[in-house]
Amino acid sequence: MLRQALGDVLRVLRAAQHQIPRSHILTIEQAAQALGVTPRMIRRLTASRQLPYVKVGRLVRIRDTDIAQCVEEWTVPSIEFRRTPRCLRQC
């Protein structure tokens, strides 16, 4: 009974593994290059918890999917600029 339950759990985990999107793990320098900022800025963002990171021992790594998600969150939408007709500006 226990063996069957463990087998069921393993099958579920294997199936879920194929559904989880894989991401690339970047160093601080690679993440900085991807965003076009300095490594110091990446360290500030991770220290303030604005950019999620992964600790591997004492090393800090950043997933490319986290960078993409942060860029989406940080994107400021454009506004539509309507030009005022000249006759209204002079009045």
C-alpha positions in Angstrom: 0.0 0.0 0.0 2.8 2.4 0.9 4.7 1.4 -2.2 1.7 2.1 -4.4 1.2 5.5 -2.8 4.9 6.4 -3.4 4.6 5.2 -7.0 1.5 7.5 -7.4 3.4 10.5 -5.9 6.4 9.8 -8.2 4.1 9.7 -11.3 2.5 13.0 -10.4 5.9 14.6 -9.8 7.2 13.4 -13.1 4.2 14.6 -14.9 4.4 18.0 -13.2 8.1 18.3 -14.1 7.3 18.4 -17.8 4.7 21.1 -17.2 7.0 23.5 -15.3 8.7 25.9 -17.7 12.4 25.8 -17.4 14.3 29.0 -16.9 17.9 30.0 -17.2 19.8 30.9 -14.1 22.0 34.0 -14.5 24.8 35.5 -12.5 24.6 39.1 -11.3 26.8 40.2 -14.1 24.7 38.4 -16.7 21.5 39.8 -15.3 23.0 43.3 -15.3 23.9 42.9 -18.9 20.4 41.7 -19.8 18.8 44.7 -18.2 21.5 47.2 -19.4 22.4 48.3 -15.8 25.4 47.8 -13.6 26.0 44.8 -11.4 25.7 47.2 -8.4 22.1 48.1 -9.4 21.2 44.4 -9.5 22.7 43.9 -6.0 20.6 46.9 -4.8 17.4 45.4 -6.4 18.0 42.0 -4.8 18.9 43.6 -1.4 15.7 45.6 -1.4 13.8 42.5 -2.5 12.5 44.2 -5.7 14.2 41.5 -7.8 13.7 37.9 -6.7 16.9 35.8 -6.5 18.1 32.3 -5.7 20.8 31.5 -3.2 23.1 28.7 -4.2 25.3 28.4 -1.1 26.7 31.9 -0.9 26.2 32.7 -4.6 23.3 34.8 -5.8 21.6 33.8 -9.0 18.7 35.3 -10.8 16.2 33.5 -13.0 15.6 35.0 -16.5 11.8 34.5 -15.9 12.0 36.7 -12.8 13.8 39.4 -14.8 11.1 39.3 -17.5 8.3 39.4 -14.9 10.0 42.5 -13.2 10.4 44.2 -16.5 6.6 43.7 -17.1 5.8 45.1 -13.7 8.2 48.1 -14.0 7.0 49.0 -17.5 5.3 52.4 -17.5 2.4 52.6 -20.0 2.5 55.4 -22.6 -0.2 58.0 -22.7 -1.9 59.3 -25.7 -0.8 62.9 -26.4 -3.4 65.0 -28.1 -2.2 68.1 -29.7 -4.3 71.2 -29.0 -5.4 73.0 -32.2 -3.4 76.2 -32.8 -6.5 78.4 -32.8 -7.3 77.2 -29.2 -3.8 77.9 -27.9 -3.8 81.5 -29.1 -7.1 82.4 -27.5 
